[in-house]
Amino acid sequence: MKVLSYGEVNLRFTPPDYQLLEQTNQLTYQVTGTGVNLLTNLRNFGMQVSLLTTLPDNNIGKTAAAHIRKYGINDDFVSFNGNHIGSYFVELGYGARPTMVTYQNRLASAFCQAEPASYNIEAAVCTSDIIHICGITLLLNEKTRETALKLASCANQMGKPLYFDFNYRPSLNTEHSKAFVKEQYEKILFLADTVFGGILDITELLEIPVDKNRPISEQLQTGIAAFKAKYPVRNYVGTIRGSAVGEHSLSGFIAGEGFKVSREMQVEMLDRIGAGDAYAAGIIYGLSEGWSEERTLDFAVSNAVLAHTITGDVPHTNRKDVEALMNGKQQSLVR
């Protein structure tokens, strides 16, 4: 099974040992991005993966491409142009202090400046079995929006299943009204097979009303029922996070033939960034393998729980470790 993802490649900079930026003059960097994270994880599960993106035509771009290849991602559809790459700083939280993410250079990146015509979209779709698009591409600028919509349309015309990740972030919508952004998202929602999202995507962006006094599972069922009545989406998938004093938990849901919620699993949170991509990778893998919705959910949630224990965005998990956690056979020391 071959998976193609369209998304931006970023550099993540992180101070060591949970320090704040103002405490240190040392940083580690990692090549990341939703597409990179998702595809790396799927490659670890044995799938063939390709990335559709643009990197700067300089040593930074060459370095990023080398990391992508190291992750096992095919770079046949990676273009090189421009001078900049999107970057962000992550100050890892601890205890009561939350993790802080600070973006820079987003709209100046080679990815955001790439013309849609610079991509061989038909060839990329033709040689793939599954297409994945990150919703952030609809928020960045007109060029990334046009490319995403062309890719979605091409996937639909060729009968390739389209996975769409909402990833709606109001902070990235600085130039247009929410009504404009909603219109852009709807163009892909009418073409998508499986959508990753949560209750806020339904209520805040799509403005589907739910009773917020009801439990979250009931809100989801009501909202998703209205969502699926309007958009011809096969599956609506997401996670439910729980938190108490000093404790975090995670469960997953899928609204396909019915509405199913996974078991709730406890989370030890070393680094939560990228855990959502790990969950999405687990869902894509399970559905592509023809597993039941129950097994797919259990695998995806277990994968996301493991991703929380790995520093950095990229979820370097594998099927053996995920299934060991699923079956309660994980070990504290492996020799």
C-alpha positions in Angstrom: 0.0 0.0 0.0 1.4 3.4 -1.1 0.5 6.6 0.8 1.1 10.2 -0.4 0.9 13.1 1.9 0.9 16.8 1.0 2.3 19.0 3.8 5.0 21.4 4.9 8.3 20.3 6.2 9.5 22.3 9.3 12.5 22.6 11.5 11.7 22.2 15.2 14.2 23.7 17.7 14.0 22.6 21.3 16.0 23.6 24.4 17.5 20.7 26.4 16.3 19.4 29.7 12.9 21.1 29.8 14.6 24.5 29.9 13.0 27.8 28.7 14.6 29.6 25.7 15.8 32.4 28.0 17.7 29.8 30.1 19.9 28.3 27.5 22.0 29.0 24.4 21.8 25.4 23.2 19.1 23.9 20.9 18.5 20.6 19.2 16.7 20.5 15.9 14.4 17.9 14.2 12.9 17.8 10.7 9.2 17.5 11.2 5.8 18.4 9.9 2.4 16.6 9.8 3.2 14.8 6.6 6.7 13.8 7.8 5.4 12.6 11.1 2.6 10.6 9.6 4.6 9.1 6.8 7.5 8.1 9.0 5.2 6.2 11.3 3.5 4.4 8.4 6.8 3.5 6.9 7.7 1.9 10.3 4.5 -0.2 9.9 5.7 -1.4 6.5 3.9 0.9 4.1 5.5 2.7 1.1 5.3 6.5 1.6 5.9 9.6 -0.4 5.8 13.3 0.4 4.5 16.1 -1.9 6.3 19.3 -0.7 8.8 22.0 -1.6 12.1 22.6 0.3 14.5 25.5 0.0 17.1 25.2 -2.7 20.1 25.5 -0.3 21.9 23.4 2.3 19.0 23.6 4.7 16.7 22.1 2.1 19.3 19.4 1.2 19.7 18.6 4.9 15.9 18.3 5.4 15.7 16.0 2.3 18.4 13.8 3.7 16.4 13.5 7.0 13.3 12.6 5.0 15.1 9.9 3.2 16.5 8.6 6.5 13.0 8.3 7.8 12.2 6.1 4.8 10.1 8.6 2.9 10.3 8.6 -0.9 11.3 12.1 -2.1 10.4 11.7 -5.8 7.8 14.4 -5.4 9.9 16.9 -3.4 10.7 20.1 -5.2 13.5 22.6 -4.4 13.0 26.4 -4.7 13.4 29.5 -2.6 15.5 30.1 0.5 13.5 29.6 3.6 12.0 26.7 5.6 9.3 27.0 8.2 10.5 26.7 11.8 9.3 26.8 15.3 10.6 26.6 18.9 9.2 24.1 21.4 9.7 24.8 25.2 8.6 21.5 26.7 6.3 21.9 29.6 6.6 20.1 33.0 4.0 19.7 35.7 1.8 22.7 35.8 3.8 24.5 33.1 2.4 23.9 29.6 4.4 23.3 26.5 4.9 26.5 24.5 5.2 26.5 20.7 6.4 29.6 18.8 6.3 29.7 15.0 8.4 31.8 12.7 9.0 32.3 9.0 5.8 30.3 8.1 4.5 32.3 5.2 8.1 33.0 3.8 8.9 29.3 3.5 9.6 27.6 0.2 6.5 25.5 0.7 4.2 28.5 1.0 5.8 30.2 -2.0 5.6 27.1 -4.3 3.2 27.5 -7.3 0.6 24.7 -7.7 1.9 24.2 -11.3 5.3 23.2 -9.9 3.9 19.9 -8.7 3.3 16.9 -10.8 0.0 16.2 -9.0 -1.4 13.6 -11.5 1.7 11.5 -11.4 1.9 11.7 -7.6 -1.8 10.6 -7.2 -1.5 7.9 -10.0 1.4 6.2 -8.3 -0.3 6.2 -4.8 -3.1 4.2 -3.2 -4.0 6.6 -0.4 -3.9 10.4 -0.4 -3.5 12.5 2.8 -3.9 16.3 3.1 -3.2 18.4 6.2 -5.8 21.1 6.8 -3.1 23.6 7.7 -2.5 23.9 4.0 -5.9 25.6 3.6 -4.9 28.3 6.2 -1.5 29.3 4.9 -2.0 31.1 1.6 -3.7 30.9 -1.8 -1.0 28.8 -3.3 -1.1 26.1 -0.7 -4.9 26.2 -0.8 -5.0 25.8 -4.6 -2.5 22.9 -4.5 -4.5 21.1 -1.8 -7.8 21.5 -3.6 -6.2 20.3 -6.9 -4.8 17.3 -5.2 -8.1 16.5 -3.5 -9.9 16.8 -6.9 -7.4 14.6 -8.6 -7.7 11.9 -6.0 -11.4 12.0 -6.3 -11.3 11.7 -10.1 -8.9 8.7 -9.9 -10.9 7.0 -7.2 -8.2 7.2 -4.6 -9.3 7.4 -0.9 -8.7 10.8 0.6 -7.8 11.3 4.2 -8.2 14.9 5.4 -6.9 16.2 8.7 -8.8 19.3 9.9 -6.0 20.8 12.0 -7.9 24.0 12.1 -5.9 26.6 14.0 -7.5 30.0 14.4 -4.1 31.6 15.1 -3.0 30.8 11.5 -6.1 32.5 10.1 -5.0 36.1 10.1 -6.1 37.4 6.7 -9.6 36.0 6.1 -12.9 35.7 7.9 -14.0 32.4 9.4 -16.7 32.2 6.8 -14.0 32.2 4.0 -12.0 29.5 5.8 -15.1 27.4 6.3 -15.8 27.6 2.6 -12.3 26.4 1.7 -12.6 23.4 4.1 -16.0 22.5 2.8 -14.5 22.1 -0.7 -12.4 19.2 0.5 -15.0 17.8 2.9 -17.2 17.1 -0.1 -14.4 15.0 -1.6 -12.9 13.3 1.5 -13.4 9.6 2.5 -12.1 9.9 6.1 -11.7 13.1 8.2 -9.7 13.5 11.3 -11.2 16.1 13.7 -12.7 16.9 17.0 -15.8 18.5 18.5 -14.4 22.1 18.1 -13.9 21.6 14.3 -17.6 20.7 14.1 -18.9 23.4 16.4 -16.5 26.3 16.0 -15.5 26.1 12.3 -18.5 24.4 10.7 -20.9 26.0 13.2 -22.9 22.8 13.8 -24.8 23.3 17.1 -24.6 20.8 20.0 -25.6 20.8 23.6 -22.4 21.6 25.3 -23.9 20.6 28.7 -24.0 17.0 27.5 -21.0 14.6 27.9 -18.4 14.9 25.1 -19.4 11.5 23.6 -23.0 12.7 23.2 -21.9 16.0 21.7 -19.7 14.1 19.2 -22.5 11.8 18.2 -25.0 14.7 17.7 -22.5 16.8 15.9 -21.1 14.1 13.7 -24.6 12.9 12.7 -25.3 16.4 11.4 -21.9 16.6 9.8 -22.3 13.3 7.9 -25.8 14.3 6.8 -24.2 17.3 4.9 -20.9 15.9 3.8 -20.5 12.5 2.1 -17.6 11.4 4.4 -17.3 7.7 5.2 -15.5 8.1 8.5 -15.1 10.9 11.1 -12.3 10.0 13.5 -10.6 11.7 16.4 -9.5 11.5 20.0 -11.0 12.4 23.4 -8.5 13.6 26.0 -9.2 13.4 29.7 -7.3 15.0 32.6 -7.4 15.0 36.3 -4.9 16.2 38.9 -1.6 14.8 37.7 -3.2 12.3 35.3 -3.9 12.3 31.6 -5.9 9.8 29.5 -6.7 9.2 25.9 -9.4 7.4 24.0 -10.3 7.4 20.3 -13.6 7.4 18.4 -14.7 6.5 14.9 -18.0 7.4 13.3 -18.3 5.0 10.3 -21.1 2.6 10.1 -22.0 3.5 13.7 -20.2 5.4 16.5 -17.5 3.5 18.4 -15.3 4.7 21.3 -12.1 2.9 22.3 -11.0 2.0 25.8 -9.5 4.8 27.8 -5.7 4.6 28.2 -3.5 6.4 30.7 -0.9 8.7 29.2 2.6 9.5 30.5 3.4 12.8 28.8 7.0 13.3 27.9 6.2 15.2 24.7 2.7 15.4 23.3 3.5 17.1 20.0 3.1 14.6 17.1 0.9 12.2 19.1 -2.1 13.2 17.0 -0.1 12.3 13.9 0.6 8.9 15.5 -3.1 8.4 16.1 -3.9 9.2 12.5 -1.2 6.9 11.2 -2.7 4.1 13.3 -6.1 4.7 11.9 -4.8 4.8 8.3 -2.8 1.6 8.8 -5.7 -0.3 10.5 -8.3 0.7 7.8 -5.9 -0.1 5.0 -5.3 -3.6 6.6 -9.0 -4.2 6.6 -9.1 -4.5 10.4 -12.3 -4.0 12.4 -13.1 -0.6 13.7 -12.5 -1.8 17.2 -9.1 -3.2 16.5 -8.1 -0.1 14.4 -9.1 2.2 17.3 -7.2 0.1 19.9 -4.1 0.2 17.7 -4.3 3.9 17.0 -4.8 4.9 20.6 -2.0 2.6 21.8 0.3 4.1 19.1 -0.6 7.6 20.3 0.1 6.7 23.9 3.5 5.4 23.0 4.2 8.6 20.9 3.7 10.7 24.1 6.8 8.9 25.5 9.1 9.9 22.6 10.9 13.3 22.5 10.2 15.2 19.3 7.3 15.3 16.8 8.2 12.2 14.8 6.6 9.1 16.3 9.3 6.4 15.9 7.0 3.5 17.0 6.6 0.1 15.3 3.9 -2.5 15.1 5.5 -4.9 17.5 5.7 -2.4 20.3 2.2 -1.0 19.7 0.7 -4.5 19.8 2.6 -5.3 22.9 1.0 -2.3 24.6 -2.4 -3.3 23.2 -2.1 -6.8 24.7 -0.6 -5.7 28.0 2.7 -7.4 27.2 5.1 -4.4 27.2 8.3 -4.7 29.3 10.1 -2.1 31.4 13.5 -3.5 30.2 14.3 -5.3 26.9 17.6 -7.1 26.6 
